[in-house]
Amino acid sequence: MSYAIMRFQKCAAGGVPARNRHNERLKSEYKSNPKIDLSRSHLNYHLVEPNGKYKQRYTEMIEQAGCRTRTNSVVMVETMLTASPEFISKLNPAEQRQYFERAAAFLYDRIGKEHVISAIVHMDETSPHMHLCFCPITKDGRLSAKDILGNRARMSEWQDDFYEYMHGFYPELERGLPSAITHRKHIPPYLFRAMDNASKSYDAIMKALSDVNVFNAGKKRDEAERVLGQLLPDLYKLQAQSKLIDEQAKALREAIRQKDALLEEQDAELFALGCKIDALQTEKDRAVAAIEMVPPEIRRVLEQQSNHYRKER
């Protein structure tokens, strides 16, 4: 089965520059996301040009609307729009663009196109997708992502409405399984990227740790610290979200075990989610085990360098 996909991410002012750099491909390399192929970035395209930095655009919108703000105000909402890889990849480039234009039109009608900061389609990653960023200004001129997006029930309505809208153009698309059924918490994409990176680097980490008996032997110690310093941050990311990963794994398995008629219809999605979370949980367990193997004196040095990775996000 294939699904129409829409995900929201709220951003306070401090988080906007990173989204700006990522979405608009302002960096020369992206080590944290090896799936980005910069040789294909020229294929990316805008449905809405930002005409400046994101901060400049949302600041202008807020000032024009006369909104009051707080230091922790949500000034931007990033929406990721796509469809299941097996669906979106079978469309030709013109059809893909039409899909994203229709998905964007769904949002324009609800948030106001005048509040869109940028809408860019990424063609340089594994699967085509669009990042549509908007300033959450209400119809009565208030800055309130809460009023626009709503609570959990309202967010489910957003997904229902998006499915109904896109299903009208693409009858083969299905409604994704609501989190109210699986009781899932959202696991951010960076954790799955960390899982991929940790899996690829695990052998290198084990090799560095195998030289633990020579850590005090000059160049070997320096080389081991260099390797671990490069690879441990992704393990720390997995370790920091250990509870969330375990909770989602438990909820998914319980949902599969107690599936009713609705779950049977959505069994393919549950199976795919189960496989994905199982892989994430396995890498998390390996990450924790690898960190425990690092000698305490070296771990203290590396933890000071990578302290921000250990904080709960």
C-alpha positions as CSV (number, residue, x, y, z in Angstrom):
1,M,0.0,0.0,0.0
2,S,1.1,3.6,-0.7
3,Y,0.5,6.6,1.6
4,A,0.2,10.4,1.2
5,I,2.6,11.7,3.8
6,M,2.5,15.1,5.7
7,R,4.6,15.8,8.8
8,F,4.8,19.1,10.8
9,Q,7.8,20.3,12.8
10,K,7.6,23.5,15.0
11,C,10.6,25.8,15.1
12,A,11.5,28.5,17.5
13,A,13.9,31.2,16.3
14,G,17.0,29.3,17.4
15,G,16.2,26.3,15.2
16,V,15.4,28.2,12.0
17,P,19.0,28.8,10.6
18,A,19.8,25.1,10.6
19,R,16.6,24.4,8.6
20,N,17.4,27.2,6.3
21,R,20.9,25.8,5.6
22,H,19.6,22.3,5.1
23,N,16.5,23.0,3.0
24,E,18.3,25.6,0.7
25,R,21.5,23.5,0.4
26,L,23.7,26.3,1.7
27,K,26.4,24.0,3.0
28,S,29.2,22.6,0.9
29,E,28.8,19.1,2.6
30,Y,26.4,17.3,4.8
31,K,28.2,14.7,6.9
32,S,25.2,14.2,9.2
33,N,23.1,13.0,6.2
34,P,25.1,10.9,3.7
35,K,21.9,10.4,1.7
36,I,22.2,13.9,0.2
37,D,23.9,13.7,-3.2
38,L,25.1,17.2,-3.9
39,S,25.9,16.3,-7.5
40,R,22.1,16.1,-8.0
41,S,21.2,19.2,-6.0
42,H,20.7,21.2,-9.2
43,L,17.6,19.1,-9.7
44,N,16.0,20.6,-6.6
45,Y,13.3,23.3,-7.3
46,H,11.1,25.8,-5.5
47,L,7.4,26.2,-5.6
48,V,7.8,29.2,-3.4
49,E,11.2,31.1,-3.4
50,P,12.3,32.4,0.0
51,N,13.7,35.6,-1.4
52,G,16.1,36.0,1.5
53,K,17.0,34.1,4.6
54,Y,14.1,32.4,6.5
55,K,14.7,34.7,9.5
56,Q,14.3,37.8,7.3
57,R,11.1,36.4,5.8
58,Y,9.3,35.4,9.0
59,T,10.4,38.6,10.7
60,E,8.8,40.7,7.9
61,M,5.6,38.6,8.1
62,I,5.3,39.0,11.9
63,E,6.0,42.8,11.7
64,Q,3.5,43.3,8.9
65,A,0.8,41.4,10.9
66,G,1.6,43.2,14.1
67,C,2.0,40.0,16.0
68,R,3.3,39.9,19.6
69,T,6.1,37.5,20.2
70,R,7.9,35.8,23.1
71,T,11.4,34.5,23.3
72,N,10.2,30.9,22.9
73,S,7.5,31.7,20.2
74,V,7.2,29.2,17.4
75,V,8.0,31.5,14.5
76,M,8.1,28.8,11.7
77,V,6.4,25.5,11.0
78,E,8.2,23.1,8.6
79,T,6.0,20.7,6.7
80,M,7.5,17.7,5.0
81,L,5.3,16.5,2.2
82,T,5.8,13.4,0.1
83,A,4.3,9.9,-0.6
84,S,5.5,6.4,-0.1
85,P,8.7,5.8,-2.1
86,E,7.2,3.1,-4.2
87,F,4.5,5.6,-5.3
88,I,6.4,8.8,-5.8
89,S,9.3,7.1,-7.6
90,K,7.0,5.7,-10.3
91,L,5.8,9.1,-11.3
92,N,7.8,11.0,-14.0
93,P,9.3,14.4,-13.1
94,A,6.3,16.3,-14.4
95,E,3.9,14.1,-12.4
96,Q,6.0,14.4,-9.3
97,R,5.9,18.2,-9.6
98,Q,2.1,18.1,-10.0
99,Y,1.9,15.9,-6.9
100,F,3.8,18.5,-4.8
101,E,1.8,21.4,-6.3
102,R,-1.4,19.7,-5.2
103,A,0.0,18.9,-1.8
104,A,1.1,22.5,-1.4
105,A,-2.3,23.8,-2.5
106,F,-3.9,21.8,0.3
107,L,-1.8,23.9,2.8
108,Y,-2.1,27.2,1.0
109,D,-5.9,27.0,1.5
110,R,-5.5,26.5,5.3
111,I,-2.5,28.6,6.2
112,G,-2.5,31.3,3.6
113,K,0.0,31.3,0.8
114,E,1.2,34.7,1.8
115,H,2.6,33.1,5.0
116,V,4.8,30.6,3.1
117,I,8.5,31.3,3.6
118,S,9.8,28.6,1.3
119,A,8.6,25.5,-0.5
120,I,11.4,23.5,-2.0
121,V,11.4,20.0,-3.5
122,H,14.5,17.9,-2.8
123,M,15.4,15.6,-5.6
124,D,18.9,14.9,-4.3
125,E,18.0,12.4,-1.6
126,T,16.7,8.8,-1.7
127,S,13.1,9.8,-2.3
128,P,11.6,13.1,-3.7
129,H,10.0,15.2,-1.0
130,M,9.1,18.8,-0.3
131,H,9.9,21.1,2.7
132,L,7.2,23.8,3.0
133,C,8.0,26.3,5.7
134,F,5.4,28.8,6.9
135,C,5.0,31.4,9.6
136,P,2.0,30.4,11.7
137,I,-0.1,33.6,11.7
138,T,-3.8,33.1,12.3
139,K,-6.5,34.8,10.3
140,D,-7.0,37.3,13.0
141,G,-3.3,38.3,13.0
142,R,-1.9,36.3,15.9
143,L,1.3,34.3,15.9
144,S,0.1,30.9,17.1
145,A,1.2,27.5,15.8
146,K,-1.0,26.0,18.5
147,D,-4.2,27.5,17.1
148,I,-3.3,26.5,13.5
149,L,-2.1,23.0,14.1
150,G,-4.2,22.2,17.2
151,N,-4.0,19.4,19.7
152,R,-3.5,15.7,19.0
153,A,-7.1,15.2,17.9
154,R,-6.8,18.2,15.5
155,M,-3.6,16.9,14.1
156,S,-5.3,13.6,13.3
157,E,-8.0,15.7,11.5
158,W,-5.2,17.4,9.5
159,Q,-4.1,13.9,8.4
160,D,-7.6,12.8,7.6
161,D,-8.2,16.0,5.5
162,F,-4.9,15.6,3.7
163,Y,-5.6,12.0,2.8
164,E,-9.1,12.9,1.5
165,Y,-7.8,15.7,-0.6
166,M,-4.9,13.8,-2.2
167,H,-7.0,10.6,-2.5
168,G,-9.3,12.6,-4.8
169,F,-6.4,12.9,-7.3
170,Y,-4.7,9.6,-6.5
171,P,-7.2,6.9,-5.6
172,E,-4.5,4.3,-5.0
173,L,-3.2,6.2,-1.9
174,E,-4.3,5.0,1.5
175,R,-4.7,6.7,4.8
176,G,-1.7,6.2,7.1
177,L,-2.2,4.4,10.4
178,P,-3.1,7.0,13.0
179,S,-0.8,7.3,16.0
180,A,-3.9,7.1,18.3
181,I,-4.1,3.4,17.3
182,T,-0.5,2.5,17.7
183,H,0.1,5.0,20.6
184,R,3.4,5.8,18.8
185,K,5.5,8.8,19.7
186,H,7.2,10.5,16.8
187,I,10.8,9.5,16.4
188,P,12.7,12.3,14.6
189,P,14.4,11.5,11.3
190,Y,17.9,12.3,12.7
191,L,17.7,9.2,14.8
192,F,17.2,7.0,11.8
193,R,20.2,8.7,10.1
194,A,22.2,8.1,13.3
195,M,21.2,4.5,13.1
196,D,22.5,4.2,9.5
197,N,25.7,6.0,10.4
198,A,26.2,3.9,13.6
199,S,25.6,0.7,11.7
200,K,28.2,1.6,9.0
201,S,30.8,2.7,11.6
202,Y,30.3,-0.1,14.2
203,D,33.2,-2.2,12.8
204,A,35.5,0.8,12.9
205,I,34.5,1.5,16.5
206,M,35.2,-2.1,17.5
207,K,38.6,-2.0,15.8
208,A,39.5,1.2,17.7
209,L,38.3,-0.4,21.0
210,S,40.3,-3.6,20.3
211,D,43.5,-1.5,20.7
212,V,42.5,-0.5,24.3
213,N,45.6,-2.1,25.7
214,V,47.8,0.4,23.7
215,F,45.9,3.6,24.2
216,N,48.8,5.0,26.1
217,A,51.3,4.2,23.3
218,G,51.6,7.5,21.5
219,K,50.3,7.5,17.9
220,K,48.0,4.5,18.5
221,R,46.3,6.2,21.4
222,D,45.9,9.4,19.3
223,E,44.5,7.5,16.3
224,A,42.0,5.6,18.5
225,E,40.8,8.9,20.1
226,R,40.5,10.5,16.7
227,V,38.4,7.6,15.3
228,L,36.2,7.4,18.4
229,G,35.7,11.2,18.5
230,Q,34.3,11.0,14.9
231,L,32.1,8.0,15.4
232,L,30.8,8.2,18.9
233,P,28.4,11.2,18.5
234,D,25.9,9.0,16.5
235,L,26.1,6.4,19.3
236,Y,25.4,9.1,21.8
237,K,22.3,10.2,19.9
238,L,20.9,6.7,20.0
239,Q,21.8,6.3,23.7
240,A,20.1,9.6,24.6
241,Q,16.8,8.5,23.0
242,S,17.0,4.9,24.4
243,K,13.7,5.3,26.3
244,L,11.8,6.7,23.4
245,I,13.1,3.9,21.1
246,D,12.1,1.2,23.5
247,E,8.7,2.7,24.2
248,Q,7.9,2.9,20.5
249,A,9.1,-0.7,19.9
250,K,6.9,-1.9,22.7
251,A,3.8,0.0,21.4
252,L,4.2,-1.3,17.9
253,R,4.6,-4.9,19.0
254,E,1.5,-4.6,21.2
255,A,-0.5,-3.0,18.3
256,I,0.5,-5.9,16.0
257,R,-0.4,-8.4,18.7
258,Q,-3.8,-6.9,19.4
259,K,-4.7,-5.9,15.9
260,D,-8.4,-5.6,15.1
261,A,-10.1,-5.2,11.6
262,L,-8.5,-1.8,11.0
263,L,-5.1,-3.0,11.9
264,E,-5.4,-6.0,9.5
265,E,-6.1,-3.6,6.7
266,Q,-3.0,-1.6,7.6
267,D,-0.9,-4.7,8.4
268,A,1.7,-3.8,5.7
269,E,2.4,-0.4,7.3
270,L,2.7,-2.0,10.8
271,F,5.1,-4.6,9.5
272,A,7.3,-2.0,7.8
273,L,7.3,0.2,11.0
274,G,8.1,-2.8,13.1
275,C,11.1,-3.7,10.9
276,K,12.3,-0.2,11.1
277,I,12.0,0.2,14.8
278,D,13.5,-3.3,15.4
279,A,16.6,-2.1,13.4
280,L,16.8,1.1,15.4
281,Q,16.5,-0.7,18.7
282,T,19.3,-3.1,17.7
283,E,21.6,-0.3,16.8
284,K,20.7,1.5,20.0
285,D,21.6,-1.6,22.0
286,R,24.9,-1.9,20.2
287,A,25.6,1.8,20.7
288,V,25.1,1.5,24.5
289,A,27.4,-1.6,24.6
290,A,30.1,0.1,22.5
291,I,30.0,3.2,24.7
292,E,30.4,1.1,27.8
293,M,33.6,-0.5,26.3
294,V,35.4,2.8,25.9
295,P,38.0,3.3,28.7
296,P,36.6,5.8,31.4
297,E,39.5,8.3,31.0
298,I,38.9,8.5,27.2
299,R,35.2,8.5,27.5
300,R,35.4,11.6,29.8
301,V,37.4,13.5,27.1
302,L,35.0,12.5,24.3
303,E,31.9,13.2,26.3
304,Q,33.1,16.7,27.0
305,Q,33.6,17.2,23.3
306,S,30.2,15.7,22.4
307,N,28.1,16.7,25.4
308,H,25.3,18.2,23.4
309,Y,24.6,14.8,21.8
310,R,23.7,13.3,25.2
311,K,20.9,15.8,26.0
312,E,17.3,14.8,25.6
313,R,15.8,16.6,22.6
